[in-house]
Amino acid sequence: MDPRIIILSDLHLGRPDGVHSVEELDALITLWRTSFEHGVGIVDPHSLGEQRAYFLTAVLPQNTVTLALQGERLVGFVAATRESIAQLYVHVEHLRQGLGSALLDWAKAQSAGHLWLYTFARNHGACAFYECHGFTVQARGFEPTWQLADVRYRWQAEQAQRPATPRDGWRGGCR
C-alpha cells in the first residue's frame, strides 16, 4: 500500500487532516524515539513528555511537518523548512520501502533548491541514505548535547542530475 502524505503546518488537536489526539501525538513521538534509537544505537534518556514538549515548542513552530500514513497508521514523518531538514524518521518496520525517499522528495520539492541537515556519524544507514539521494558532506563535527560525532550534509538541486554513488556497505538502491 502506498503511503498517504499529510502536511501539517500547525498542530491542532482534533484537526481532520492532522493529529487528532494526544495519543496520536504520542504515536509520532514513539516512532521518532524508536527510529532514533534504532539508527543511532543508543537509548534516548528523555521522557516521552520531554520529547513531546520539545516537538511542540521547538520542532513544530519552526518547521512544516509532513506525515506518511499507511491506512490510518503513522509510518514516518519529516520536519523541514525551505532550507533545512530538522527531522526525518521512518518506522523501523517500514524501512527500505520508499517512505523515507517519498518524505525526502517532498522536502526537496518545497525547498529553495538546496537543503542542509545534520545526522549522527554513527547512523550509517542515514548517512548512506542521504548520500544516495545526492547530499554531500559539508562538515564533520561534534554534537555536545548527545556527545556524538555528527555530519552536516547539503543538497543542491543541480546536483540531483548526477547519479548518486552509494557508500560502501549500502545494500543497493536509494529507498
Helices and strands as residue ranges (DSSP letters): E 4-8, H 22-40, H 48-54, I 55-59, H 60-62, E 64-70, E 73-80, E 84-90, G 92-94, H 99-109, E 114-120, H 124-132, E 136-143, E 148-156, G 157-161
